[in-house]
Amino acid sequence: MNNKSIHDLHYLLVKAHFQCPEQSPLPKSKQEILNRARAAAKILDKNPRRKNAVALLRALYPEISRATAFRDLILAESLFPSVRTFNYDLWNTFLLNSIFETLQRCKAINTIAAHKLMIMEHANLLKVIGKRPEEQPDPNRDEPRQYIFYLQGLKSMDTMDAKAMADVPVTSMKELKKWDAQIKRERKKLHKR
């Protein structure tokens, strides 16, 4: 069992480990990896940026290296889907198929208990067909970014950010273009010499 990957372990062994870690059927090395992956999944739910999650995971487990922390994050993303990586369509299709199979089996049995189960499954079907949940916004999209434009003259170099560049009047922009054309002409003259 030691040579098996975490992905190759039977799910009942993993479930037994998380339900009762003291009597886990897994070897110590797999227990440590799963515990770190579970902690990484919890960290990723709160801090989806990998760089920050690695720092928090290394603070929680100081004995691991940076590369191990990244591997644990990748393992956590594959084992424990988060709010941002949840595949709604796959889940919805699986649930609908499960409900339809249960309804077909209950219809074939045709007992009172089966009819009660069919009523419950119809109620579940109405819930599943309901409104699709809204997707969580990407936290990386909300980061402020600063763009700087370098205005290079013959004697000095000035910087201007995007907001200031947008606030420049049109006449000044025309002057800047003329100035830029003049600089290009002077550079060509210098290169010809």
Residue pairs with C-beta under 8 A, 6 or more apart in sequence:
1 9
1 26
1 27
1 30
2 27
2 29
2 30
6 30
6 33
6 34
6 37
6 75
6 79
7 78
7 79
9 26
9 30
13 25
13 26
14 26
14 34
16 23
16 24
16 25
17 24
17 25
17 26
17 30
17 31
17 34
18 34
18 38
21 31
21 35
24 31
26 34
33 72
33 75
36 57
36 61
36 64
36 72
37 72
37 75
37 76
37 79
37 80
38 76
38 80
39 57
39 60
39 61
40 53
40 57
40 69
40 72
40 73
40 75
40 76
41 76
41 77
41 79
41 80
41 82
43 53
43 56
43 57
43 60
44 53
44 73
44 76
44 77
44 82
45 82
45 83
47 53
47 56
48 82
48 84
48 139
48 140
49 139
49 140
50 70
50 73
53 73
54 66
54 69
54 70
54 73
57 64
57 69
57 72
57 73
58 64
58 66
58 69
61 69
64 72
77 85
81 87
83 136
84 136
84 138
88 132
88 133
92 128
95 128
96 125
96 128
99 121
99 124
99 125
99 128
102 117
102 121
103 118
103 121
103 122
105 114
106 114
106 115
106 117
106 118
106 121
107 114
107 118
146 161
146 162
147 161
147 162
148 159
148 160
148 161
148 162
149 159
149 160
149 161
149 162
149 165
150 157
150 158
150 159
151 157
151 158
151 159
151 160
151 176
152 158
152 183
153 179
153 183
154 183
154 186
160 168
168 176
